[in-house]
Amino acid sequence: MADSAQAGSIFAGASDYDVAVAGASLAGCTTAILLAKAGARVALVEQRPDANAFKRICTHYIQSSAVPTLERMGLLERMMQAGAVRGRARLWTRWGWIDPPARSTVPSGVNLRREKLDPMIRQLAAETPGVDLILGHTVQELVREGGTVCGLKARNSQGETLTLRARLVVGADGRDSRVAKLAEVSTKTVRHGRFAYGGYFEGPPPVTAPDPALWLLDPHMAAAFPTDSGLIFYAVMPTKDRLPEFRADPEAALKAFVSAVPEAPPILASRLFGEVTGKIDMTNVIHKPTAPGLALTGDAAGALDPLWGVGCGFAFQSSEWLADSVAPALTGAESLEQGLERYRRRHARGLRGHTMTILDYSSGRKLNPGERMLFSAATYDERTARVFEAFGSRNIGPVRMLATGVPLAVVAQARHSISRRRDNRSSRAGLESA
């Protein structure tokens, strides 16, 4: 990492901050950058001592709904310079491909390996005036006054403890958030009926490139994500009855699964770059995102089924919502309680509907009749496809999708059925007259 990031990793010695953020990955760095730009003094605490550390199990796809956040931070330009690939998802279904509509209203998503993205955003945070990046310190406990969190204690590998007092503590420490556990916020877990394996491959690109492609095999899923350096990330999420073959030989099972999908991408003509990694337990974990003096963001607030590729995007977006919600309080314009309540409402408004639909499908079930109607109509009706893309890229919520997409799908299916009946009658008439 650049010298500026290394400099930012050296603790300046002061212990009082406006905000102490636990976790210097996508959510934590976004929170720190935006709050510092709003005038706050931020301690950004990361347990890993290496500034170049990165998350190793991740599809790395960033939904287009988060692109404005990337632009606001000045991160998107850096990502593109590092070789990021822009694309709009294409989805295979048993009714055909759902392609991005010609008159799409949403921006393209972004693919960049976490090996490049994580050090990049950490460096951007370290370069931001007002941010102290403190590496190699693990949060051990929260500091409280009465029932309000007012700081944290973190320890390094030498056993030295650092006490940071702050008006606001932010847990951005991922799915297994220690901050959430220490704060004892309410927690909901929902079982997951699938598992995931994936790996980077060098070789010929899929015909859909640069767009990512997903195969909704109902109930299984496979995907191909073109990314930087000419690599393709191939991933699968089968139901758990397929787990033994992947445990026996992950690479062989991944290749066999992907090469067997309809209109398969060229994985067999490609070479594995690195290793195949997997995650078997993907239990959904949802925490209440606020408590007195504390907020959770990213996966610490809600770690959801990765099938839909929402983790990175929601980390950026929820962190932006948090920063915008509490910035007035940190500048003295209102109480912190008001800011945290604003964030709680914004988080619920932005993610509750998506969370409910994602949790429902994560059981490993097959598509229900309403979903089949939407998916099938989107393969041939552009108006339905536009709504479907806006929802799938998380630019609109499920309420709006149902209010507009379902009526469009019903009309499209009716027209499609009438058209097919006319074609059949014409064909029969032609045969009879021959």
Protein Blocks (a to p, Z undefined) as FASTA:
>chain_A
ZZklmmmmpcghiabdfbdcehjafklmmmmmmmmmnopacddddfblbfkbccfbdghi
acfklmmmmmmnommmmmmmnopacdddddddfkbccdddfkbcbdcdddddfklmmmmm
mmmmmmpghiacdehiacfbdcdehjbccbdcdddfkopacddddfbdcdfebjklmklm
mnopacdddddfbdcdddddeddddfkbcbdcdddehlaccdddddehhiacddddddfk
lmmmmmmommlmmmmmmmmpghiafkllpccehjadddfblcdcdddfbdehiacehjll
occdfklopmmmmmmmmmmmmmmmmmmmmnopacfklmmmmmmmmmmmmmmmmmmmmmmm
mnopacdfklmmmmmmmmmmmklmmmmmmmmnopacfklmmmmmmmmmmmmmmmmmmmmm
mmmmmmmmmmmmZZ
